[in-house]
Amino acid sequence: MAGYRVIVASRVDRQLLTQVEFITRVSIPAARRFRDEYARVLDDLEENPLQFPSDTDPNLPEDLYHKAIFARWYKALFMIDTNNRIVYLDAVVDCRQSTDSYEI
């Protein structure tokens, strides 16, 4: 049984679709790896989101977001409500892009 419930923001679906469309144009196997690693991140968030470090990006509120890096260049940004055992996944971003454009 999972320890935390993960709530995924609706914008994450759009972000994932954009990323997968981009990756698919380059490599179908890479798109599959992206999908598999994203699924693994979700599993890890359910089990123990506290294993991931805080995100220190200066464009984000201090000490609010944690990050999970996956598929080499992508970052899942999330908040943890430890009292209610809920993880709020707010964004999946390409780390190669400017952080000024985060949609959070």
Secondary structure by P-SEA (a helix, b strand, c coil): cccbbbbbcaaaaaaaaaaaaaaaaccaaaaaaaaaaaaaaaaaaaccccccccccccccccccbbbbbccccbbbbbccccccbbbbbccccccccccccccc
